[in-house]
Every structure is written in C-alpha cells, then in structure tokens.
Amino acid sequence: MEPVITLNLIALWLVVLLLLWLLLRLIRAKRAADQAAVPALAPGKTEPLRGQRAPEFTAFTLDQQRVTHADYFGHETLFILLSTGCQHCRNVLPEIERVGQKLRQRGTQVALVFAASADKVRAYCEEMDLTLPVLVAPSESTPFVRDYNRSRGVPAFVAINSEGIVTHEGVVNRHEEAWRTLIREWQAYPILTKSATWYR
C-alpha cells in the first residue's frame, strides 16, 4: 500500500511542478507581449533624447497639410508613435485617447504619429475611432519616426516641454519606468487623476 501512496505523491508533485512551469511560461509570454518589442524601424541614432532639444521634423496631417516642429514647439507636447500592425497599440489606444484629450484640455499639444501611408492610417483611424490629432510620417520620406523613436518599440512616446527639450521618452507600457514616471507627474494635475490610474 505504501508504494502506491508514494507513487501517487510523486505524480502529484510532478503535476504541480508542471503547472508552475506552465504558469511561468504564460507570465513570460504576457510580459513579452506587453513590451511590444519590434525590430528597428531604420538605422539611426539610439542614444536617449531626454534632456536634448527635440529634433526638427516634417510630417503631414491626414488631409496632406505639411507640419513641422515649429507648429508644436513653444507648447508642452506629447507625441505617441504607433504602428497600424501593432496589437499592443490597439490595446492601449482607448486609454491613450482619454488621457490625450484630458491633456489637450489643459493646453498640451498631443499627436499620434504613424510611419505609414495616409490611406492606411486614415482607414486605421476610422476603424479605431480615433479623435486625437494624427500625423503621417512615412519612413521613406521623413526621418521623424526614426529620430524620435529611440526605443525602437511601439507604442512609443516623447514628451517635450515648451522650450523644446525632451523631458520623457520610452515605450507606452505600464511596466516601463519612464511611462510610469510621466503618468505620475500627470496625476499631479487633478483633471488626470482618474484617467491615468490604469497605468499603475
């Protein structure tokens, strides 16, 4: 009788260890998906932008109006760099929209930036029901996304103060320290207290 009990206990422990191993793999897969790492969009500079003057850029609105850094600088600005093929972008866009609208109410310039064709971005915006301003910066015609996305992941963000200096940059992700820091600072403003808590 004792050998049967011993074998059952060993089998039970093996099942428990297998379940723990599967749980760890699931957690790792979830973290990897949250990080939303993508290959480099293009060769270029990789040193951080924080503390530096934001690079000059050219981009276009969805109705093909040309815009440059001069149209945004002089104001607090937040650029969110996205990809139409990024699932994590789709997951966080509703909250980015809500927080972005609150920031705009207090005078911060906010724009979603895509490195794709205007037609593709327009269809994506309609599908996702986006209301924030959108900039199109195709990588073959402008280095905007390459110059601003030093993390080489999406969705990425770059926050710029009114003097044109980058104050925060990184990947939009609740596990990303730079994003959490920016959200904590935003929460100092009462208008954002409820909207931003999801990133904690």
N, C-alpha and C positions, 0 to 999 in steps of 0.2 A: 504493500500500500504506500509506504513512504517514497519509493522511487517514482511512483505515479504523481504524487504531490510535488516532489522536487522537479520533475519534468514540466508539470503544469506551471509552477512558479517561474521556471526558466523561460518557458514560452511566453508567459505573461510579461515578464521583464523585456523580452525581445520585442514584443508588440509595443510596449511603452516607449522603448528606445527608438523604434522605427517611427512612431508617431511624432516624437520630439524632433527627430531628424527631418521629417516632412514639414513640420511646423517651422523649423529654422529656414528651410529652403523657401517656403512660402513668404516668410518675413523678408528674406534677402531679395526675392523677386519683386515684392511690393516696393521695397526701398529703391531698387534699381529703376522701376517704372516711375517712381516719384521724382527721381533725379533727372529723368527725361534727357539723358545724355545723347547727343547726336554728334556725328562726325564734324570736323571743322568745315565751316562754310566756304572758307577760302584761306589761302596762306596769308599771313599778315602779322601785325603786332599782337603780342599776347600779354604784355605787361599790363598791370591794372591801370584803369583810368582814374580811380579815386584820387582826389587831390589835384588832378591836372585840369587844364582848360579843356572843355569838351571839343572834340574835333569838328571842323566845319563839315557840312554835308549838303547834299542836294537830294531831294525826293519829290514825289508827286502825290497830289490828292487823287481820289478816285475819279474826279472829273478832269484829270490831267493838268491841274494847276501846279506850276513849279513852286516849291518851297525850299528855303534854305535855313541854316542855323540862325540867321538874323531874324527870321519870323518867330522864333521861340525864345531866344536868349533875351535877358532883361527881365524874365519871369522865372519863377520856380517851374521846372519842367520835369515830367516823368515820361520816358519812352519805354514801352513794353514791346520787345522784339519777339515776333511769333512766326510760326510756320503753319501753313494750311494742312500739312500732313502730320502734325504732332498731336497725339491723343491727350497728353498731359495739358497741352494748351487748351483743348476743348474742355477738359475737366475743370480748369481754374478760371476760364473766361467769364462765367457769370459773376463770380466774386470780384474779379478784376474790374468788370463793368461797374459794379456797385461802388467799390472803393474809388474808382476813377471819377465817377460822377460826383461823389462827395468832395473829392479833391478839387474838381473844377469849380464847385460852388464856392470854395474859399480862394479861388484865383490861380490855382496851379494849372499850368498847361499840361494836358495829358494826350498822348497819341499812341495808337497801336501801329507798329511798323512791320511790314511784310516784305520779304525779298522774293516776290513772285509777280506775275503779270497782273495788270489792273483787272482784267476779266476774271481771272482765277480768284483774286482777292475779293472782288465785288460779289461773286457767287458765294464765297465763304462767309462774307459778312451778312448776306441775306439769310443764309442757312442758319447762322448762329445768332441772328437778330441783334447785331452789334450796333450800339449808338454812339460810342466814343469816336472821336476823330481818327481817321485811318490814313497812314502814309504808305505809299508803294515805293519800294527802293530795290528794283531788280538788280541782283548781284552783277549781272553782265554790263550794267550801265552806270552803277554808282557803288562806291565802297562803303556806303552808310552802315549797312548791317555788319560788314567785316570790321569796320573801325570801332563800332560801338559794342559789338558782342564779343568781348574778350574772353568770356567764359566758354564760348563755343557750344553752349547748350540753349535750348528754348523750353519754355518762355523765359527770356532774359529781361532784365530791367536796368535802366540807367537813370538815376535821379541827378538833376543839375540845379544848382542854386541860381539866384538872379544875377550873379556875377559871371555865370557861365562856367563854374567849376563843378566837376563831378563830385557829388557827396556820397553816393552809394551806387553799387553795381553788383550784379550777380544773377542767379537763376531764381525765378519766381517759384519758390518751393518752401513749404513750412519747415523743412529740415535745414534750409540754407540760412546761416547766421546773418549774412548781410541783409537778406529779405526780412528776417525776424527783427533785426535792429531798426530797419526803416519803418516797419509796421508799428513797433513800439513807439517810435518818435511821432508817427502819425497819430497814434492814440492819445497823444498829449492834447490833440485838438478834439473838443467834445463832439463835434459833428461825426467823427470817425469811430468813436468808442464802440458802438455796437457792430458796425460793418466789418471791422478789421479783426475781431476776436477769433475768427475761424483759422487764422494762420498760426495761432499759438501751438 
